[in-house]
């Protein structure tokens, strides 16, 4: 314990209780476990003025009690009892886990916080923490906001003294994301490898799968006369006929209305309900572990500007030893492709990747896991981030 404390007391801010689905929970658990394994004294805090999303009612609500019941046992299971808190910073918002006074004391005692996904709005009490690190999972939005002079975006970023992004290609000449005022350092999603070890190396699901949201509204961005889209349906529609071109089953875990479901089924896609999978921590992991691999697309805001972004969920597929075929965002400059991991820009690229994997699926599974261990292992990714932050 003395060794852990000697490396510093660290807060991770996040959105686990705000959006209590398994993929989000894993994203932050990887940070918590990785920091602890590196010897840091780590806490998870959620202290936002936003209402939470309750999957039971499929809507936003000020009552976080059901979300607490979903997530708190996972924190307890992995040894973070007494080290997590949710404070609803809105009228009649409740405090769970650590008390309000303990939260406020922690802000003074901590050596740094990691504002992962940048979702925690920074208030005066947070400024007591001497090191404030912004970890961006979704590049493009904040950089364009700065370029357009958005005062709220600028103030949010200025409240932090270092800025990391999953957009590993942001400062490159072949990336069109505007970079002004703030320096963005590259990072990627950390993965705790042993969380993803499958029960056996063979997959029980013959399909390439992914877990996704079909359509999003309200996050498209207008910049220099062009619209950059956040929603994934536009990208899937570009490859809508893919199932008819290959014999390997393709399955989407998503939630859509009947009209979209019928359209996808007509084109040969297999469908399962994403909420049923994602509301349960173990079901989500098992779904990935039992898949033959992942086929997925990326959002236009990552693809067209060539951001270098890579999915945290795809990193989990790799860690589970499942090959990944995903849309090129510029990430192939930083991650090895062609063995266990494949990028695509055309349907022919996808078919070539599937053919290669199916020739020796076991070898590509091993390669996928090796990529995860080398490029996404939590100790390496977080260790690099903390070293560059001087922590």
C-alpha positions in Angstrom: 0.0 0.0 0.0 2.9 2.4 0.8 4.3 1.8 -2.7 0.9 2.6 -4.3 0.5 5.8 -2.4 4.0 6.9 -3.2 3.1 7.2 -6.9 0.2 9.6 -6.2 -3.5 9.9 -5.5 -5.4 10.0 -8.8 -9.0 10.8 -9.6 -10.7 9.4 -12.7 -13.7 11.4 -13.8 -16.1 9.6 -16.1 -19.6 8.7 -17.3 -20.2 5.2 -15.9 -23.2 6.1 -13.8 -24.5 8.6 -16.4 -24.6 5.9 -19.1 -24.5 2.6 -17.2 -24.1 0.2 -20.2 -21.3 -2.4 -20.1 -19.1 -0.9 -22.8 -18.8 2.3 -20.9 -18.2 0.5 -17.6 -15.3 -1.5 -19.2 -13.8 1.7 -20.7 -13.4 3.2 -17.2 -12.6 0.0 -15.3 -9.6 -0.4 -17.6 -8.3 3.0 -16.4 -9.0 2.3 -12.8 -7.3 -1.2 -12.8 -4.5 0.0 -14.9 -3.7 2.9 -12.6 -3.9 0.7 -9.6 -1.6 -1.9 -11.1 0.9 0.9 -11.8 0.9 1.7 -8.1 -1.4 4.7 -8.0 -4.0 5.3 -5.3 -7.0 5.7 -7.6 -10.6 6.9 -7.1 -13.6 7.1 -9.5 -15.7 10.2 -9.2 -18.8 11.4 -11.1 -19.9 14.9 -10.1 -22.0 16.3 -12.9 -25.0 18.6 -13.3 -26.4 16.2 -16.0 -29.3 13.9 -15.4 -28.5 10.3 -16.0 -29.7 7.9 -18.7 -31.7 5.0 -17.2 -31.9 2.0 -19.6 -35.0 0.7 -17.8 -37.0 3.6 -19.0 -34.8 4.5 -22.0 -34.8 8.2 -21.0 -33.0 10.7 -18.9 -33.8 11.1 -15.2 -32.6 12.8 -12.0 -32.9 9.5 -10.1 -29.6 7.7 -10.3 -30.5 4.9 -7.9 -31.1 2.2 -10.5 -27.8 3.1 -12.2 -26.0 2.9 -8.9 -27.4 -0.6 -8.4 -26.1 -1.6 -11.8 -22.5 -0.3 -11.5 -21.6 -0.2 -7.8 -21.4 -4.0 -7.4 -18.8 -4.0 -10.3 -16.7 -1.4 -8.5 -17.0 -3.4 -5.3 -16.1 -6.7 -7.1 -12.8 -5.2 -8.4 -11.7 -3.7 -5.1 -12.9 -0.1 -5.4 -15.2 -0.2 -2.4 -15.0 3.2 -0.6 -13.2 4.6 -3.6 -16.1 5.7 -5.9 -18.8 8.4 -5.7 -21.7 9.8 -7.7 -22.9 13.2 -6.8 -25.9 14.5 -8.7 -24.9 18.2 -8.9 -28.5 19.4 -9.7 -31.6 20.2 -7.7 -32.5 17.3 -5.5 -29.6 15.3 -6.8 -28.4 12.5 -4.4 -24.9 11.5 -3.4 -23.8 7.9 -3.4 -20.7 6.0 -2.4 -18.3 8.5 -0.8 -19.9 11.4 1.1 -20.0 14.9 -0.2 -17.4 16.0 2.3 -15.1 13.1 1.4 -15.4 14.1 -2.3 -14.5 17.7 -1.6 -11.6 16.7 0.6 -10.4 14.4 -2.2 -10.2 17.3 -4.6 -7.6 18.9 -2.3 -5.7 15.7 -1.5 -5.4 14.3 -5.0 -2.2 14.8 -7.1 -4.1 14.8 -10.4 -7.3 14.0 -12.1 -7.9 12.4 -15.5 -11.1 13.8 -17.1 -11.7 10.8 -19.3 -14.0 11.6 -22.3 -13.9 15.2 -21.0 -17.4 14.7 -19.7 -16.8 16.2 -16.2 -17.6 20.0 -16.2 -14.9 21.8 -14.2 -16.1 23.9 -11.3 -14.2 25.9 -8.7 -13.9 22.9 -6.3 -12.2 20.8 -9.0 -9.5 23.5 -9.5 -8.1 22.5 -6.1 -6.5 19.6 -7.8 -3.0 20.7 -8.9 -2.8 18.6 -12.1 -5.8 18.4 -14.4 -5.6 16.1 -17.5 -8.1 16.0 -20.3 -8.4 12.6 -22.0 -10.4 12.9 -25.2 -12.0 9.8 -26.7 -13.8 11.5 -29.6 -11.5 13.8 -31.6 -12.7 16.6 -34.0 -15.5 18.2 -32.0 -13.4 20.1 -29.5 -10.7 21.1 -32.0 -13.4 22.5 -34.4 -15.0 24.2 -31.4 -11.8 26.0 -30.6 -11.3 27.0 -34.3 -14.8 28.4 -34.4 -14.2 30.4 -31.2 -16.7 28.5 -29.0 -16.1 30.1 -25.6 -17.5 27.2 -23.6 -15.2 24.7 -25.4 -12.2 26.9 -24.9 -12.9 27.5 -21.3 -13.3 23.8 -20.6 -10.0 22.9 -22.3 -8.2 25.8 -20.6 -9.2 24.5 -17.2 -6.9 21.5 -17.9 -3.1 21.7 -18.1 -2.5 18.7 -20.5 -4.6 17.4 -23.3 -4.6 13.8 -24.7 -6.6 12.4 -27.5 -7.5 9.1 -29.1 -6.9 11.0 -32.4 -3.4 9.9 -32.8 -3.0 11.6 -36.1 -4.2 15.1 -35.1 -0.9 17.0 -35.7 0.0 15.2 -38.9 0.0 16.9 -42.3 -2.5 14.4 -43.7 -5.1 15.2 -40.9 -7.5 18.0 -41.7 -8.6 18.6 -38.1 -7.8 22.3 -37.1 -5.3 22.5 -34.3 -5.2 25.8 -32.5 -4.3 27.0 -29.1 -3.9 23.6 -27.4 -1.4 20.9 -27.9 -2.9 17.4 -28.2 -0.8 14.4 -27.2 -1.7 11.0 -28.7 -3.1 8.2 -26.5 -5.4 5.2 -27.0 -7.8 3.1 -25.0 -6.1 1.1 -22.3 -7.2 -2.5 -21.9 -6.6 -4.9 -19.0 -5.7 -8.0 -20.9 -6.7 -10.6 -18.4 -10.3 -9.3 -18.3 -10.7 -10.5 -21.9 -9.2 -14.0 -21.8 -11.8 -16.2 -23.5 -12.8 -19.6 -22.0 -11.5 -21.2 -25.1 -9.7 -20.1 -28.2 -12.5 -21.2 -30.6 -15.5 -18.9 -31.2 -19.0 -20.3 -30.7 -20.6 -17.6 -32.8 -19.8 -18.0 -36.5 -20.5 -14.4 -37.2 -18.3 -11.3 -37.3 -20.1 -8.9 -35.0 -20.1 -5.5 -33.5 -22.0 -3.6 -30.8 -23.1 -0.2 -32.0 -25.7 2.6 -32.3 -27.3 2.9 -35.7 -28.3 6.5 -35.6 -27.4 9.6 -33.6 -28.8 13.1 -33.8 -27.6 16.4 -32.6 -23.8 16.0 -33.0 -23.2 16.7 -36.7 -20.8 19.6 -37.1 -20.7 22.3 -39.8 -17.2 23.4 -40.6 -15.9 25.4 -43.5 -19.0 24.8 -45.5 -19.1 21.1 -45.0 -21.2 18.8 -42.7 -19.2 16.2 -40.7 -21.5 13.5 -39.4 -21.5 11.7 -36.1 -24.0 9.0 -36.9 -22.9 5.5 -38.1 -25.8 4.6 -40.3 -24.4 6.6 -43.1 -21.2 4.5 -43.0 -23.0 1.2 -42.8 -25.2 2.1 -45.7 -22.1 2.4 -47.8 -21.5 -1.3 -47.3 -25.2 -2.4 -46.9 -24.8 -5.1 -49.5 -21.8 -6.7 -47.9 -23.5 -9.9 -46.6 -24.5 -10.8 -50.2 -20.8 -10.6 -51.2 -19.4 -13.1 -48.7 -20.4 -16.4 -47.1 -19.3 -15.4 -43.6 -22.2 -14.2 -41.4 -22.3 -10.6 -40.3 -24.2 -9.6 -37.2 -25.0 -6.2 -35.7 -25.9 -5.7 -32.1 -28.0 -2.6 -32.1 -31.4 -1.2 -31.2 -33.5 0.1 -34.2 -37.1 0.6 -35.2 -38.9 -2.1 -37.2 -38.4 -0.3 -40.5 -34.6 -0.3 -40.2 -34.6 -3.8 -38.8 -36.5 -5.1 -41.8 -34.2 -3.2 -44.2 -31.0 -4.7 -42.6 -32.5 -8.2 -42.5 -33.5 -7.9 -46.2 -29.8 -7.2 -47.0 -28.6 -10.2 -45.1 -27.5 -8.8 -41.8 -28.1 -10.8 -38.6 -29.5 -8.6 -35.8 -29.5 -8.9 -32.0 -30.6 -6.3 -29.4 -27.7 -4.3 -28.2 -29.4 -3.2 -24.9 -29.9 -6.8 -23.9 -26.2 -7.4 -24.4 -24.9 -4.1 -23.0 -27.0 -3.8 -19.8 -25.1 -6.8 -18.3 -21.4 -6.6 -17.7 -20.7 -10.4 -18.2 -23.0 -10.8 -21.2 -21.2 -8.0 -23.0 -17.8 -9.6 -22.5 -19.0 -13.0 -23.4 -20.6 -11.7 -26.7 -17.2 -10.3 -27.7 -15.3 -13.4 -26.6 -17.6 -15.7 -28.5 -17.6 -13.7 -31.8 -15.6 -14.9 -34.7 -14.2 -11.4 -35.1 -15.4 -7.8 -35.4 -16.5 -6.0 -38.5 -17.5 -2.4 -37.9 -17.4 1.1 -39.4 -16.3 4.4 -37.9 -18.1 7.8 -37.7 -17.5 10.3 -40.5 -16.0 12.8 -38.1 -13.2 10.3 -37.5 -12.8 9.0 -41.0 -12.9 12.0 -43.4 -10.5 14.2 -41.4 -8.1 11.2 -41.0 -7.9 11.6 -37.2 -6.2 8.3 -36.4 -8.9 7.3 -34.0 -9.4 3.7 -32.9 -12.4 2.2 -31.1 -12.2 1.3 -27.4 -14.6 -1.6 -28.2 -12.4 -2.9 -31.0 -9.5 -2.9 -28.6 -11.5 -5.3 -26.5 -12.1 -7.6 -29.4 -8.4 -7.6 -30.0 -7.7 -8.4 -26.4 -10.1 -11.3 -26.5 -8.1 -12.7 -29.4 -10.7 -11.8 -32.0 -9.6 -10.3 -35.4 -10.9 -6.9 -36.2 -11.9 -5.4 -39.6 -12.6 -1.7 -39.2 -12.9 1.5 -41.3 -9.7 3.4 -41.9 -9.3 6.6 -39.9 -5.5 7.0 -40.3 -4.9 4.5 -37.4 -2.9 2.2 -39.7 0.0 4.6 -39.4 0.3 3.7 -35.8 -1.0 0.2 -35.5 0.1 -2.9 -37.5 -2.5 -4.1 -40.0 -2.8 -7.1 -42.2 -2.5 -9.8 -39.5 -5.2 -9.9 -36.8 -6.2 -6.2 -37.6 -7.4 -4.9 -40.9 -8.4 -1.4 -42.1 -10.7 -0.8 -45.0 -11.8 2.0 -47.3 -13.7 -0.2 -49.9 -15.9 -3.3 -49.9 -13.0 -5.1 -51.8 -10.8 -4.3 -48.8 -13.3 -6.0 -46.5 -13.7 -9.1 -48.6 -9.9 -9.4 -48.9 -9.6 -9.2 -45.1 -12.3 -11.8 -44.5 -10.7 -14.1 -47.0 -7.3 -13.7 -45.3 -8.7 -14.4 -41.8 -10.7 -17.4 -42.9 -7.7 -19.0 -44.4 -6.1 -19.3 -40.9 -8.5 -18.0 -38.3 -6.5 -19.3 -35.3 -3.3 -17.5 -36.5 -5.2 -14.2 -36.9 -6.7 -14.7 -33.4 -3.3 -15.0 -31.9 -2.1 -12.0 -33.9 -5.0 -9.9 -32.7 -4.1 -10.7 -29.0 -0.5 -9.9 -29.6 -1.5 -6.5 -31.1 -3.6 -5.8 -28.0 -0.8 -6.7 -25.6 1.7 -4.6 -27.4 -0.3 -1.5 -28.2 -3.3 -1.4 -25.8 -2.2 -3.1 -22.6 -3.3 -0.8 -19.8 0.1 -0.7 -18.0 1.7 0.5 -21.2 -0.9 3.0 -22.4 -1.5 4.5 -19.0 2.2 4.3 -18.0 3.1 6.3 -21.1 0.3 8.9 -20.5 1.3 9.4 -16.8 5.0 9.6 -17.6 4.4 12.3 -20.2 2.2 14.1 -17.6 5.0 14.1 -15.2 3.2 11.8 -12.8 
